[in-house]
Amino acid sequence: MKIAEPAYLRLVPNVTANRTGYDLVIATFSSVPFTVDHVQYVPDVGRHLDDPANWSPRLITNRPRFPNEVNIVPDDVFQQPGVLSVASGFFSPTKTHGSVDLLQGWAQQEVSPVTISSQASGEEWFYHRVEWADMNGDGRKDALTARANFNPLDQLGLEASSKSQLVWFEQPSSYPALSPSWNGHLIADCADLFFRSANLNVGGKNKTVIFSAGYFSKRLCVTWTEDQNGDWSDVTKVRTTTIDDELGVYFSVEVADMNSDSRLDLLVTVNSPDNGTVLVYEIPDDVTKGPWERRVISDGFSVPGLFKQGKGSPGFAVPFYPSVANSAEKPSILVSGYDDGHAYILSPASQSSTDWSYELTTFHAGHGVIGNGFQLGDVDGDGTQELFLPCYSEGQVIVYQVIP
């Protein structure tokens, strides 16, 4: 499908006409100042897999500046399905003032976002991801996110500056819940772009912990609260420890059992113009104590050409199962090459839980930038998964079939 500058994709279940289908939501943006960005969607892509060249995206909104990850808000947050969240903004000129927005009723018409993020007067932040969790024990799920501010003065020979914050926005107790400007709470200064939360052992109790990959801070961190009830409201009880700070720009982090030993691990990428890496960190019995065993899964990712400043590879790395029937085995890994223009699959060499060797296969060799928000799912119900790849610089979304 031809579409200008596709960056992030999201498959959204949509029940219509007595069958379950999927809409493909697409976030597109440009780094050119004063340009208008878009969140669009293609309805029921599973019915039209034979002819993606004729897909015609419909506009959801053009309000967010530099829309990043689009996510489905869990149904139990607002007691209704179909609400989307959009995290937006970046350090591109005129697009530094990002937000966290909610989109409701978008499948019927173009909508105006409800901006739930808030900040002090004069502050500008950009956001990339939103998750949902009850952060204060009031029974309502809140918006967990990371935000950053970056001043790239180093391009002028001056020192760059950045600020990073892990924050949560409190869902109001009054109705309607989809109201703007939720009260914000600072958690820590470790996260800037991408993070993941999980329920793990903290001092003998099962609690929410947050893993953050520091793009600007160049730290891989874990954050938790010492509050006995898991209440994040008291920032004096929040603790953060650095898992690793030796490798450079930490880009992507996912939480999954990577070696089929019934224990969760961290799947992490380190973004570099010359030697990017994909790594796994084995999560210890207690995240507050360590140790964190680091294993390099694949390295040597690089950006072609002579002008590499501000570029890097890889981008996202996401575990997946080529065959849903074999989900008890070790997962393979989808990798976006990001600025190298390629997309890869890392396949485990064996099913042994102690074998960390993988085979790297390039399944898309393009140019420019590959978007990070690829999506995987069986959208036509034939038992075989489809992979939707956003080729940002090539101006197209390519659909692959995953043959087990």
The 8 nearest C-alpha neighbors of each residue, nearest first, counted from 0:
[[1, 52, 51, 396, 395, 54, 2, 397],
 [0, 2, 395, 394, 396, 52, 3, 54],
 [3, 1, 395, 394, 0, 4, 5, 396],
 [2, 4, 394, 5, 395, 1, 27, 391],
 [3, 5, 391, 394, 27, 28, 6, 392],
 [6, 4, 27, 391, 389, 3, 26, 7],
 [5, 7, 370, 27, 391, 26, 389, 4],
 [8, 6, 372, 26, 68, 25, 371, 370],
 [9, 7, 25, 372, 24, 373, 374, 26],
 [8, 10, 24, 23, 11, 374, 69, 25],
 [11, 9, 23, 22, 21, 24, 374, 12],
 [10, 12, 22, 21, 9, 13, 23, 71],
 [13, 11, 21, 20, 22, 14, 10, 19],
 [12, 14, 20, 21, 19, 15, 11, 22],
 [15, 13, 19, 20, 18, 12, 17, 16],
 [16, 14, 17, 18, 13, 19, 20, 43],
 [15, 17, 18, 14, 19, 20, 13, 43],
 [18, 16, 15, 14, 19, 20, 13, 43],
 [19, 17, 16, 15, 14, 20, 13, 380],
 [20, 18, 14, 13, 15, 12, 17, 21],
 [21, 19, 13, 43, 12, 14, 18, 378],
 [20, 22, 12, 43, 13, 11, 378, 10],
 [21, 23, 42, 43, 11, 41, 10, 44],
 [22, 24, 10, 41, 40, 9, 11, 25],
 [25, 23, 40, 9, 8, 39, 22, 10],
 [24, 26, 8, 39, 40, 38, 7, 27],
 [27, 25, 38, 7, 6, 66, 37, 5],
 [28, 26, 5, 4, 37, 6, 36, 38],
 [29, 27, 36, 65, 4, 66, 37, 26],
 [28, 30, 31, 36, 34, 4, 65, 27],
 [29, 31, 91, 32, 28, 92, 65, 34],
 [30, 32, 29, 34, 33, 91, 92, 93],
 [33, 31, 92, 93, 34, 30, 91, 94],
 [34, 32, 93, 31, 35, 94, 92, 30],
 [35, 33, 32, 31, 36, 29, 30, 28],
 [34, 36, 61, 33, 37, 64, 28, 29],
 [37, 35, 28, 61, 27, 64, 65, 34],
 [38, 36, 61, 27, 60, 26, 39, 28],
 [37, 39, 26, 60, 59, 25, 61, 58],
 [40, 38, 58, 59, 25, 57, 24, 56],
 [39, 41, 24, 56, 23, 57, 25, 42],
 [40, 42, 56, 23, 22, 57, 44, 55],
 [43, 41, 22, 44, 40, 23, 21, 56],
 [42, 44, 22, 21, 20, 45, 46, 41],
 [45, 43, 47, 46, 42, 22, 21, 48],
 [46, 44, 379, 378, 43, 47, 48, 20],
 [47, 45, 44, 43, 48, 379, 20, 49],
 [46, 48, 44, 49, 45, 50, 51, 43],
 [49, 47, 50, 45, 51, 46, 44, 379],
 [48, 50, 47, 51, 46, 52, 45, 53],
 [49, 51, 52, 48, 47, 53, 54, 0],
 [52, 50, 54, 0, 53, 48, 49, 47],
 [53, 51, 0, 50, 54, 1, 55, 49],
 [54, 52, 51, 50, 55, 0, 1, 47],
 [53, 55, 51, 52, 0, 56, 41, 50],
 [54, 56, 53, 41, 57, 0, 40, 52],
 [57, 55, 41, 40, 39, 54, 58, 42],
 [58, 56, 40, 39, 41, 59, 55, 42],
 [57, 59, 39, 60, 109, 38, 56, 40],
 [58, 60, 109, 39, 38, 105, 110, 57],
 [61, 59, 38, 62, 58, 110, 109, 37],
 [60, 62, 37, 36, 63, 38, 35, 59],
 [61, 63, 60, 64, 112, 111, 37, 36],
 [64, 62, 66, 61, 87, 65, 36, 97],
 [63, 65, 94, 88, 66, 87, 36, 62],
 [64, 66, 88, 28, 87, 36, 63, 94],
 [67, 65, 87, 63, 64, 26, 86, 88],
 [66, 68, 87, 127, 86, 65, 7, 69],
 [67, 69, 128, 127, 86, 7, 85, 70],
 [68, 70, 85, 84, 9, 67, 86, 83],
 [71, 69, 84, 83, 72, 68, 85, 9],
 [70, 72, 83, 73, 82, 84, 11, 81],
 [71, 73, 83, 82, 70, 84, 74, 76],
 [74, 72, 75, 76, 71, 80, 131, 77],
 [73, 75, 80, 79, 78, 76, 77, 72],
 [74, 76, 78, 73, 77, 79, 80, 140],
 [77, 75, 74, 140, 73, 78, 72, 139],
 [76, 78, 79, 75, 74, 176, 177, 73],
 [79, 77, 75, 74, 76, 80, 73, 82],
 [78, 80, 74, 77, 75, 81, 82, 76],
 [81, 79, 74, 82, 78, 73, 72, 77],
 [80, 82, 83, 79, 103, 71, 72, 104],
 [81, 83, 103, 72, 102, 80, 71, 101],
 [84, 82, 71, 102, 72, 101, 70, 81],
 [83, 85, 101, 70, 100, 69, 102, 72],
 [84, 86, 69, 100, 99, 68, 87, 101],
 [87, 85, 99, 127, 126, 67, 128, 68],
 [86, 88, 66, 97, 67, 126, 65, 98],
 [97, 87, 89, 125, 65, 95, 94, 64],
 [90, 88, 95, 125, 91, 94, 65, 97],
 [89, 91, 95, 149, 92, 94, 88, 150],
 [90, 92, 94, 89, 30, 95, 93, 32],
 [91, 93, 32, 94, 90, 95, 30, 31],
 [94, 92, 32, 95, 33, 91, 96, 90],
 [95, 93, 91, 92, 64, 88, 96, 89],
 [94, 96, 90, 89, 88, 97, 93, 91],
 [97, 95, 123, 124, 94, 88, 125, 98],
 [88, 98, 96, 125, 87, 124, 95, 126],
 [97, 99, 87, 116, 86, 100, 126, 125],
 [98, 100, 86, 116, 85, 114, 115, 87],
 [101, 99, 114, 85, 113, 112, 84, 115],
 [100, 102, 84, 113, 112, 83, 85, 114],
 [101, 103, 83, 112, 82, 84, 105, 100],
 [102, 104, 82, 105, 101, 83, 81, 110],
 [105, 103, 106, 107, 108, 102, 110, 82],
 [104, 106, 108, 107, 103, 59, 110, 109],
 [107, 105, 104, 108, 59, 109, 42, 103],
 [106, 108, 105, 104, 109, 110, 59, 103],
 [109, 107, 105, 106, 110, 104, 59, 58],
 [108, 110, 59, 60, 105, 58, 111, 107],
 [111, 109, 105, 60, 59, 108, 112, 102],
 [110, 112, 60, 113, 109, 102, 62, 59],
 [113, 111, 102, 101, 100, 114, 110, 62],
 [112, 114, 101, 100, 179, 115, 178, 111],
 [115, 113, 100, 179, 116, 99, 112, 180],
 [114, 116, 180, 179, 181, 99, 100, 113],
 [117, 115, 99, 180, 114, 98, 181, 168],
 [116, 118, 180, 183, 181, 115, 182, 119],
 [119, 117, 122, 120, 116, 183, 123, 124],
 [118, 120, 122, 121, 117, 123, 183, 124],
 [119, 121, 122, 118, 123, 117, 124, 96],
 [120, 122, 119, 123, 118, 96, 124, 117],
 [123, 121, 120, 119, 118, 124, 96, 148],
 [122, 124, 96, 95, 121, 148, 125, 97],
 [125, 123, 148, 147, 96, 97, 146, 95],
 [124, 126, 97, 88, 89, 146, 147, 87],
 [125, 127, 146, 86, 87, 88, 97, 145],
 [126, 128, 86, 67, 192, 68, 87, 193],
 [129, 127, 86, 68, 144, 126, 193, 130],
 [130, 128, 144, 143, 142, 86, 131, 84],
 [131, 129, 143, 142, 144, 132, 128, 196],
 [130, 132, 142, 141, 143, 140, 129, 133],
 [133, 131, 140, 141, 134, 142, 130, 143],
 [134, 132, 140, 141, 139, 136, 135, 138],
 [133, 135, 231, 132, 230, 136, 141, 140],
 [136, 134, 230, 137, 231, 133, 232, 229],
 [135, 137, 138, 133, 134, 230, 229, 139],
 [138, 136, 139, 135, 133, 134, 140, 172],
 [137, 139, 136, 133, 140, 135, 134, 141],
 [140, 138, 133, 137, 141, 170, 76, 136],
 [141, 139, 133, 132, 76, 131, 138, 170],
 [140, 142, 169, 170, 132, 133, 131, 168],
 [143, 141, 131, 168, 167, 130, 129, 144],
 [144, 142, 167, 130, 129, 131, 166, 141],
 [145, 143, 129, 166, 128, 167, 165, 142],
 [146, 144, 165, 191, 190, 164, 192, 166],
 [147, 145, 126, 191, 164, 125, 124, 163],
 [146, 148, 163, 191, 124, 162, 125, 164],
 [147, 149, 162, 124, 161, 125, 123, 163],
 [148, 150, 161, 160, 90, 151, 162, 147],
 [149, 151, 160, 159, 152, 161, 148, 90],
 [152, 150, 159, 153, 154, 149, 160, 158],
 [153, 151, 159, 157, 154, 155, 158, 150],
 [152, 154, 157, 156, 158, 159, 155, 151],
 [153, 155, 152, 156, 151, 157, 159, 158],
 [156, 154, 153, 152, 157, 151, 158, 159],
 [155, 157, 153, 154, 152, 158, 159, 151],
 [158, 156, 153, 152, 155, 159, 154, 151],
 [157, 159, 153, 152, 160, 156, 151, 155],
 [160, 158, 152, 153, 151, 150, 157, 161],
 [159, 161, 150, 149, 158, 151, 162, 152],
 [160, 162, 149, 148, 150, 163, 215, 159],
 [163, 161, 148, 147, 149, 164, 160, 188],
 [162, 164, 147, 191, 188, 190, 146, 189],
 [165, 163, 188, 146, 190, 145, 187, 166],
 [164, 166, 145, 187, 190, 186, 188, 144],
 [167, 165, 185, 186, 184, 144, 145, 164],
 [166, 168, 143, 184, 142, 183, 144, 169],
 [167, 169, 183, 142, 182, 181, 141, 184],
 [170, 168, 141, 182, 181, 171, 183, 167],
 [169, 171, 141, 181, 168, 172, 139, 140],
 [172, 170, 173, 169, 176, 181, 174, 182],
 [171, 173, 170, 174, 176, 139, 175, 169],
 [174, 172, 171, 175, 176, 170, 178, 177],
 [175, 173, 176, 172, 171, 177, 178, 170],
 [174, 176, 177, 178, 173, 171, 172, 77],
 [175, 177, 174, 178, 171, 173, 170, 77],
 [178, 176, 175, 179, 113, 101, 174, 77],
 [177, 179, 176, 175, 113, 115, 180, 181],
 [180, 178, 115, 114, 113, 181, 177, 116],
 [181, 179, 115, 117, 116, 114, 182, 178],
 [180, 182, 115, 168, 169, 179, 116, 183],
 [181, 183, 169, 168, 180, 184, 117, 170],
 [184, 182, 168, 167, 181, 117, 169, 185],
 [185, 183, 167, 166, 168, 186, 182, 232],
 [184, 186, 166, 187, 165, 167, 183, 164],
 [185, 187, 166, 165, 234, 184, 237, 188],
 [188, 186, 165, 189, 164, 185, 166, 239],
 [187, 189, 164, 163, 165, 190, 186, 162],
 [188, 190, 187, 163, 164, 165, 220, 213],
 [191, 189, 211, 165, 164, 145, 213, 163],
 [190, 192, 163, 147, 146, 145, 213, 164],
 [193, 191, 127, 145, 146, 190, 214, 126],
 [192, 194, 212, 251, 211, 128, 191, 127],
 [195, 193, 211, 210, 212, 252, 209, 196],
 [194, 196, 210, 209, 253, 211, 252, 197],
 [197, 195, 209, 208, 210, 207, 194, 198],
 [196, 198, 208, 207, 199, 209, 195, 254],
 [199, 197, 207, 206, 205, 208, 196, 200],
 [200, 198, 205, 206, 197, 201, 207, 208],
 [199, 201, 205, 204, 285, 203, 206, 202],
 [202, 200, 204, 203, 285, 205, 286, 206],
 [203, 201, 204, 200, 285, 287, 286, 205],
 [202, 204, 201, 200, 205, 285, 206, 284],
 [205, 203, 201, 200, 202, 206, 199, 227],
 [204, 206, 200, 199, 198, 201, 203, 207],
 [207, 205, 198, 199, 204, 201, 208, 200],
 [206, 208, 198, 197, 199, 196, 223, 209],
 [207, 209, 223, 197, 196, 222, 198, 206],
 [210, 208, 196, 222, 221, 195, 211, 223],
 [211, 209, 221, 195, 194, 220, 196, 222],
 [210, 212, 194, 190, 220, 219, 193, 213],
 [213, 211, 219, 249, 250, 193, 194, 251],
 [214, 212, 217, 218, 216, 249, 215, 190],
 [213, 215, 248, 249, 217, 250, 216, 212],
 [214, 216, 217, 213, 161, 248, 191, 163],
 [215, 217, 213, 218, 214, 189, 163, 191],
 [218, 216, 213, 248, 247, 215, 214, 249],
 [219, 217, 244, 213, 216, 220, 243, 212],
 [218, 220, 212, 243, 242, 211, 213, 241],
 [221, 219, 241, 242, 211, 210, 240, 218],
 [220, 222, 210, 209, 240, 239, 211, 241],
 [221, 223, 239, 209, 238, 208, 210, 240],
 [224, 222, 208, 238, 237, 209, 239, 225],
 [223, 225, 237, 226, 236, 238, 231, 229],
 [224, 226, 236, 227, 237, 223, 238, 229],
 [225, 227, 229, 224, 228, 230, 236, 231],
 [228, 226, 229, 225, 230, 224, 204, 206],
 [229, 227, 226, 230, 136, 225, 135, 206],
 [228, 230, 226, 227, 231, 224, 206, 225],
 [229, 231, 135, 228, 232, 226, 134, 136],
 [230, 232, 134, 233, 135, 224, 229, 234],
 [233, 231, 230, 135, 234, 184, 134, 186],
 [234, 232, 235, 231, 236, 230, 237, 226],
 [233, 235, 237, 236, 232, 186, 231, 185],
 [236, 234, 233, 237, 238, 224, 232, 225],
 [237, 235, 225, 234, 224, 233, 226, 238],
 [238, 236, 224, 234, 235, 223, 225, 239],
 [237, 239, 223, 222, 224, 236, 240, 225],
 [240, 238, 222, 221, 223, 220, 241, 237],
 [239, 241, 221, 220, 242, 222, 238, 287],
 [240, 242, 220, 243, 219, 218, 221, 239],
 [241, 243, 220, 219, 240, 291, 221, 244],
 [244, 242, 219, 241, 245, 218, 220, 246],
 [245, 243, 218, 246, 217, 219, 247, 241],
 [244, 246, 243, 247, 218, 217, 219, 248],
 [245, 247, 244, 248, 269, 249, 243, 217],
 [246, 248, 217, 245, 249, 269, 244, 270],
 [247, 249, 217, 214, 270, 269, 250, 213],
 [250, 248, 269, 212, 213, 214, 217, 268],
 [249, 251, 268, 212, 214, 269, 270, 248],
 [250, 252, 268, 315, 267, 212, 193, 249],
 [251, 253, 267, 266, 212, 194, 265, 195],
 [254, 252, 266, 265, 195, 255, 267, 317],
 [253, 255, 265, 264, 266, 263, 195, 252],
 [256, 254, 263, 264, 257, 253, 265, 266],
 [255, 257, 263, 264, 262, 259, 258, 261],
 [256, 258, 255, 259, 329, 264, 330, 263],
 [259, 257, 352, 329, 260, 256, 351, 353],
 [260, 258, 329, 261, 256, 257, 328, 352],
 [259, 261, 262, 258, 352, 256, 257, 263],
 [262, 260, 259, 256, 263, 258, 257, 255],
 [263, 261, 260, 256, 264, 259, 282, 255],
 [262, 264, 256, 255, 282, 254, 261, 265],
 [265, 263, 281, 282, 255, 256, 254, 280],
 [264, 266, 254, 280, 279, 253, 267, 281],
 [265, 267, 279, 253, 252, 278, 254, 264],
 [268, 266, 252, 278, 251, 277, 279, 265],
 [267, 269, 277, 251, 250, 276, 249, 278],
 [270, 268, 249, 276, 248, 275, 250, 271],
 [269, 271, 312, 275, 311, 248, 313, 250],
 [270, 272, 311, 275, 312, 273, 274, 269],
 [273, 271, 311, 301, 302, 310, 312, 307],
 [272, 274, 301, 271, 275, 302, 300, 299],
 [275, 273, 299, 300, 271, 301, 298, 272],
 [274, 276, 300, 271, 270, 312, 269, 299],
 [275, 277, 298, 269, 297, 268, 278, 300],
 [276, 278, 268, 297, 296, 267, 295, 298],
 [279, 277, 295, 296, 267, 294, 266, 268],
 [278, 280, 266, 294, 265, 293, 267, 281],
 [281, 279, 293, 265, 292, 264, 291, 282],
 [280, 282, 264, 292, 291, 283, 279, 265],
 [281, 283, 264, 280, 291, 263, 284, 286],
 [284, 282, 285, 289, 286, 290, 291, 281],
 [283, 285, 286, 282, 200, 289, 288, 199],
 [286, 284, 283, 200, 287, 201, 288, 202],
 [287, 285, 288, 289, 283, 201, 284, 200],
 [286, 288, 285, 289, 201, 202, 240, 223],
 [287, 289, 286, 285, 290, 283, 284, 202],
 [290, 288, 291, 283, 286, 287, 285, 284],
 [289, 291, 283, 292, 288, 282, 286, 242],
 [292, 290, 289, 281, 280, 282, 293, 283],
 [291, 293, 281, 280, 290, 294, 282, 279],
 [294, 292, 280, 279, 291, 295, 281, 278],
 [293, 295, 279, 278, 296, 280, 292, 355],
 [296, 294, 278, 297, 277, 279, 293, 276],
 [295, 297, 278, 277, 294, 356, 357, 355],
 [298, 296, 277, 276, 295, 278, 299, 357],
 [299, 297, 276, 300, 275, 274, 277, 296],
 [298, 300, 274, 275, 301, 276, 273, 297],
 [301, 299, 275, 274, 312, 298, 313, 276],
 [302, 300, 273, 272, 274, 312, 299, 275],
 [301, 303, 339, 272, 338, 311, 273, 312],
 [304, 302, 339, 301, 305, 307, 272, 338],
 [305, 303, 306, 302, 307, 339, 301, 272],
 [304, 306, 307, 303, 302, 308, 272, 273],
 [307, 305, 304, 308, 303, 310, 309, 302],
 [306, 308, 310, 305, 272, 309, 302, 304],
 [309, 307, 310, 306, 272, 311, 305, 154],
 [308, 310, 307, 311, 272, 306, 271, 338],
 [311, 309, 307, 308, 272, 338, 302, 271],
 [312, 310, 272, 271, 270, 338, 302, 313],
 [313, 311, 270, 336, 271, 275, 337, 314],
 [312, 314, 336, 270, 337, 335, 275, 300],
 [315, 313, 337, 335, 312, 336, 371, 250],
 [314, 316, 251, 335, 371, 334, 317, 313],
 [315, 317, 334, 333, 332, 335, 268, 314],
 [316, 318, 333, 332, 315, 319, 334, 253],
 [319, 317, 332, 331, 330, 333, 316, 320],
 [320, 318, 330, 331, 332, 321, 317, 333],
 [319, 321, 330, 322, 323, 326, 331, 325],
 [322, 320, 403, 401, 319, 323, 402, 331],
 [323, 321, 320, 324, 403, 325, 326, 383],
 [322, 324, 326, 325, 320, 321, 382, 384],
 [323, 325, 322, 326, 327, 320, 321, 382],
 [326, 324, 323, 327, 322, 328, 320, 321],
 [325, 327, 323, 328, 324, 320, 322, 330],
 [328, 326, 325, 329, 259, 324, 330, 323],
 [327, 329, 326, 325, 259, 330, 350, 258],
 [328, 330, 259, 258, 257, 350, 331, 327],
 [331, 329, 320, 319, 318, 328, 257, 332],
 [330, 332, 346, 319, 345, 318, 320, 347],
 [333, 331, 318, 345, 317, 344, 319, 334],
 [332, 334, 344, 317, 316, 343, 318, 345],
 [335, 333, 316, 343, 315, 342, 344, 336],
 [334, 336, 342, 314, 337, 315, 313, 371],
 [335, 337, 313, 341, 312, 339, 342, 314],
 [336, 338, 369, 314, 368, 335, 312, 313],
 [339, 337, 368, 340, 311, 312, 367, 302],
 [338, 340, 302, 336, 337, 341, 312, 303],
 [341, 339, 366, 367, 365, 368, 369, 338],
 [342, 340, 364, 336, 363, 365, 339, 369],
 [343, 341, 335, 363, 336, 334, 361, 362],
 [344, 342, 361, 334, 360, 362, 333, 335],
 [343, 345, 333, 360, 332, 359, 334, 346],
 [344, 346, 359, 332, 358, 331, 357, 360],
 [345, 347, 331, 358, 357, 344, 348, 332],
 [348, 346, 357, 349, 356, 331, 358, 345],
 [347, 349, 357, 356, 346, 358, 350, 354],
 [350, 348, 347, 351, 354, 356, 357, 352],
 [349, 351, 329, 352, 328, 347, 348, 354],
 [352, 350, 354, 353, 349, 258, 259, 355],
 [351, 353, 258, 354, 260, 259, 350, 355],
 [352, 354, 351, 355, 258, 350, 260, 356],
 [353, 355, 351, 352, 356, 349, 350, 348],
 [356, 354, 353, 357, 296, 347, 294, 352],
 [357, 355, 348, 354, 347, 296, 358, 349],
 [358, 356, 347, 348, 346, 345, 359, 296],
 [357, 359, 346, 345, 348, 347, 360, 356],
 [360, 358, 345, 344, 357, 346, 343, 361],
 [361, 359, 344, 343, 362, 345, 358, 346],
 [362, 360, 343, 363, 342, 344, 359, 364],
 [361, 363, 343, 342, 360, 364, 344, 341],
 [364, 362, 342, 341, 361, 365, 343, 340],
 [365, 363, 341, 340, 362, 361, 342, 366],
 [366, 364, 340, 341, 363, 367, 393, 390],
 [367, 365, 340, 368, 339, 392, 364, 341],
 [366, 368, 340, 392, 338, 339, 369, 365],
 [369, 367, 338, 340, 337, 392, 391, 370],
 [368, 370, 337, 390, 340, 391, 389, 335],
 [371, 369, 6, 389, 391, 372, 390, 7],
 [372, 370, 315, 373, 335, 7, 314, 369],
 [371, 373, 7, 8, 370, 6, 374, 389],
 [374, 372, 388, 387, 8, 371, 389, 7],
 [373, 375, 387, 386, 9, 8, 372, 10],
 [376, 374, 386, 385, 387, 384, 373, 377],
 [377, 375, 384, 385, 378, 386, 374, 10],
 [376, 378, 384, 380, 385, 383, 379, 382],
 [377, 379, 45, 376, 380, 21, 20, 385],
 [380, 378, 45, 381, 377, 46, 20, 44],
 [381, 379, 382, 377, 378, 383, 45, 384],
 [380, 382, 383, 379, 377, 384, 378, 45],
 [383, 381, 380, 377, 384, 379, 323, 322],
 [384, 382, 381, 377, 401, 385, 402, 400],
 [383, 385, 377, 376, 401, 400, 375, 382],
 [384, 386, 400, 376, 399, 377, 375, 401],
 [385, 387, 375, 399, 398, 374, 400, 388],
 [388, 386, 398, 374, 373, 397, 375, 399],
 [387, 389, 373, 397, 396, 390, 386, 398],
 [390, 388, 396, 370, 5, 391, 6, 373],
 [391, 389, 369, 393, 395, 396, 370, 392],
 [390, 392, 4, 5, 369, 394, 370, 368],
 [393, 391, 367, 368, 394, 390, 4, 366],
 [392, 394, 390, 391, 395, 366, 367, 4],
 [395, 393, 3, 2, 4, 391, 392, 1],
 [394, 396, 1, 2, 0, 390, 393, 397],
 [395, 397, 389, 0, 388, 390, 387, 1],
 [398, 396, 388, 387, 395, 0, 399, 389],
 [397, 399, 387, 386, 388, 385, 396, 400],
 [400, 398, 386, 385, 401, 387, 397, 388],
 [399, 401, 385, 384, 386, 402, 398, 383],
 [402, 400, 384, 385, 403, 321, 399, 383],
 [401, 403, 400, 383, 321, 384, 322, 385],
 [402, 321, 322, 401, 383, 320, 323, 384]]
